[in-house]
Amino acid sequence: MYFGDLDWDKLRVCRAVAEAGSMAGAAARLNESQATVSRKVDEIESKLGTLLFSRSSRGIELTEAGRNAMKYMDIMAEAANDLRTQLSEHDDLMRGSVTIIAGDGLGAHWIAPRLPDFHRQFPEIELRLDILDDVTKAPEASFDISIQFSEATNREMIQARLGRLHYTFFASHIYLNSYGVPKSLLDLAEHRCISHTGYVFQTEVWPDKAEAYKQLISPALATNSGAVMREVCGSGGGIALLPSYFVEVDRRLVPLDLGITIPIDFWLVYPERSRRLTRSKLVIEWLKSIFEVTTTPWFRPTPVKPVLVAENGHELQELRIIKDEA
């Protein structure tokens, strides 16, 4: 049997399945469909003439052949990383590709609108922005820069706290006109609430009131997409817990003062090879600039309160920011 034309991309998928312990987990890491992951595993097993994984009702596990194959896949992955690192030493150009991974909140609603400005500054840098449910599960070789809600477990990664999100409650004028304005967290039990299934980060620092909210509320809609939350909330579908910067992103959203904000820190994480690449360094500095707390109040350690000011007691028109002294 001839193995010379083994596809590294498919071997990489097999390695991700072994690390994640499931096809679904690997699909999420690689940002591919579960069907695609399963097909690539089947093709590699067919090429090798042996099963790398055993499937059962308990899940998926490496066979003995799979464990042996993983040793070689690890060597290949390390060699690929070494190649990238060595080549990066010869990089002195502001061109080429850089891959950023982020969640759909900051990625879609804060970074994406600012990409045209980046490309005006650096037209020869090709950016790839991958939106993942959990960026901490992405293989290190699959990205150049990560923005994530927990520190990297690999201490060889370079990381710095980029800022802090302050989650608050929002609704739309349409919703509030139909269902009224809640005055406290307890009032939310009588309202339609929209929840994100990923709100599990840093719960150890959540205020006691926030824990009470989780116990009190049965959401009318749960989703893993910040974009879905924004659109449903903005269209009058309910009350959503969103970062305070959303008042700047979507003028349909009205901030509600319910006496609580939830702080969530986020980090900029990248491997050593990104520090060496000119293009990656430029992207890193640009990302730092768009989250700079001296010019952008939403990401400061202490919260700011988004306030919409009524004109003549009627339409909410003007946007201003005041510091939350609470």
SULTA-V876372 format. One record per residue. N is the residue number from 1. OMEGA is omega as a letter, one per 30 degrees, with the letter a starting at -180 (* if undefined). Layout:
BEGIN
n=N omega=OMEGA
n=N omega=OMEGA
END
This chain:
BEGIN
n=1 omega=a
n=2 omega=a
n=3 omega=a
n=4 omega=a
n=5 omega=l
n=6 omega=a
n=7 omega=a
n=8 omega=l
n=9 omega=l
n=10 omega=l
n=11 omega=l
n=12 omega=l
n=13 omega=l
n=14 omega=l
n=15 omega=l
n=16 omega=l
n=17 omega=l
n=18 omega=a
n=19 omega=a
n=20 omega=a
n=21 omega=l
n=22 omega=l
n=23 omega=a
n=24 omega=l
n=25 omega=l
n=26 omega=l
n=27 omega=l
n=28 omega=l
n=29 omega=a
n=30 omega=a
n=31 omega=l
n=32 omega=l
n=33 omega=l
n=34 omega=l
n=35 omega=l
n=36 omega=l
n=37 omega=a
n=38 omega=a
n=39 omega=a
n=40 omega=l
n=41 omega=l
n=42 omega=a
n=43 omega=l
n=44 omega=l
n=45 omega=l
n=46 omega=l
n=47 omega=a
n=48 omega=a
n=49 omega=l
n=50 omega=l
n=51 omega=l
n=52 omega=a
n=53 omega=l
n=54 omega=a
n=55 omega=l
n=56 omega=l
n=57 omega=l
n=58 omega=a
n=59 omega=a
n=60 omega=a
n=61 omega=l
n=62 omega=l
n=63 omega=l
n=64 omega=l
n=65 omega=l
n=66 omega=l
n=67 omega=l
n=68 omega=a
n=69 omega=a
n=70 omega=l
n=71 omega=a
n=72 omega=l
n=73 omega=l
n=74 omega=l
n=75 omega=a
n=76 omega=l
n=77 omega=l
n=78 omega=l
n=79 omega=l
n=80 omega=l
n=81 omega=l
n=82 omega=l
n=83 omega=l
n=84 omega=a
n=85 omega=a
n=86 omega=a
n=87 omega=a
n=88 omega=a
n=89 omega=a
n=90 omega=a
n=91 omega=l
n=92 omega=a
n=93 omega=l
n=94 omega=a
n=95 omega=a
n=96 omega=a
n=97 omega=l
n=98 omega=l
n=99 omega=l
n=100 omega=l
n=101 omega=a
n=102 omega=l
n=103 omega=a
n=104 omega=l
n=105 omega=l
n=106 omega=a
n=107 omega=a
n=108 omega=a
n=109 omega=l
n=110 omega=a
n=111 omega=a
n=112 omega=a
n=113 omega=a
n=114 omega=a
n=115 omega=l
n=116 omega=l
n=117 omega=l
n=118 omega=a
n=119 omega=l
n=120 omega=l
n=121 omega=a
n=122 omega=a
n=123 omega=a
n=124 omega=l
n=125 omega=a
n=126 omega=a
n=127 omega=l
n=128 omega=l
n=129 omega=l
n=130 omega=l
n=131 omega=a
n=132 omega=l
n=133 omega=a
n=134 omega=a
n=135 omega=a
n=136 omega=a
n=137 omega=a
n=138 omega=l
n=139 omega=a
n=140 omega=a
n=141 omega=a
n=142 omega=a
n=143 omega=l
n=144 omega=a
n=145 omega=l
n=146 omega=l
n=147 omega=a
n=148 omega=a
n=149 omega=l
n=150 omega=l
n=151 omega=l
n=152 omega=l
n=153 omega=l
n=154 omega=a
n=155 omega=l
n=156 omega=l
n=157 omega=l
n=158 omega=a
n=159 omega=l
n=160 omega=l
n=161 omega=a
n=162 omega=a
n=163 omega=a
n=164 omega=l
n=165 omega=l
n=166 omega=a
n=167 omega=l
n=168 omega=a
n=169 omega=l
n=170 omega=l
n=171 omega=l
n=172 omega=l
n=173 omega=a
n=174 omega=a
n=175 omega=a
n=176 omega=l
n=177 omega=a
n=178 omega=a
n=179 omega=l
n=180 omega=a
n=181 omega=l
n=182 omega=a
n=183 omega=a
n=184 omega=l
n=185 omega=a
n=186 omega=l
n=187 omega=a
n=188 omega=l
n=189 omega=a
n=190 omega=a
n=191 omega=l
n=192 omega=a
n=193 omega=a
n=194 omega=a
n=195 omega=l
n=196 omega=a
n=197 omega=a
n=198 omega=a
n=199 omega=l
n=200 omega=a
n=201 omega=l
n=202 omega=a
n=203 omega=l
n=204 omega=l
n=205 omega=l
n=206 omega=l
n=207 omega=l
n=208 omega=l
n=209 omega=a
n=210 omega=l
n=211 omega=l
n=212 omega=l
n=213 omega=a
n=214 omega=a
n=215 omega=a
n=216 omega=a
n=217 omega=l
n=218 omega=a
n=219 omega=l
n=220 omega=l
n=221 omega=l
n=222 omega=a
n=223 omega=l
n=224 omega=a
n=225 omega=l
n=226 omega=l
n=227 omega=l
n=228 omega=l
n=229 omega=a
n=230 omega=a
n=231 omega=l
n=232 omega=l
n=233 omega=a
n=234 omega=a
n=235 omega=l
n=236 omega=a
n=237 omega=l
n=238 omega=a
n=239 omega=a
n=240 omega=l
n=241 omega=a
n=242 omega=l
n=243 omega=a
n=244 omega=a
n=245 omega=l
n=246 omega=l
n=247 omega=l
n=248 omega=a
n=249 omega=a
n=250 omega=a
n=251 omega=l
n=252 omega=a
n=253 omega=l
n=254 omega=l
n=255 omega=a
n=256 omega=l
n=257 omega=l
n=258 omega=l
n=259 omega=a
n=260 omega=l
n=261 omega=a
n=262 omega=a
n=263 omega=l
n=264 omega=l
n=265 omega=l
n=266 omega=a
n=267 omega=l
n=268 omega=a
n=269 omega=l
n=270 omega=a
n=271 omega=a
n=272 omega=a
n=273 omega=a
n=274 omega=l
n=275 omega=a
n=276 omega=a
n=277 omega=l
n=278 omega=a
n=279 omega=l
n=280 omega=l
n=281 omega=l
n=282 omega=l
n=283 omega=l
n=284 omega=a
n=285 omega=l
n=286 omega=l
n=287 omega=l
n=288 omega=a
n=289 omega=a
n=290 omega=l
n=291 omega=a
n=292 omega=a
n=293 omega=l
n=294 omega=l
n=295 omega=a
n=296 omega=a
n=297 omega=a
n=298 omega=a
n=299 omega=l
n=300 omega=l
n=301 omega=l
n=302 omega=a
n=303 omega=l
n=304 omega=a
n=305 omega=l
n=306 omega=a
n=307 omega=l
n=308 omega=a
n=309 omega=a
n=310 omega=l
n=311 omega=a
n=312 omega=l
n=313 omega=a
n=314 omega=a
n=315 omega=l
n=316 omega=a
n=317 omega=a
n=318 omega=l
n=319 omega=l
n=320 omega=a
n=321 omega=l
n=322 omega=a
n=323 omega=l
n=324 omega=a
n=325 omega=a
n=326 omega=*
END
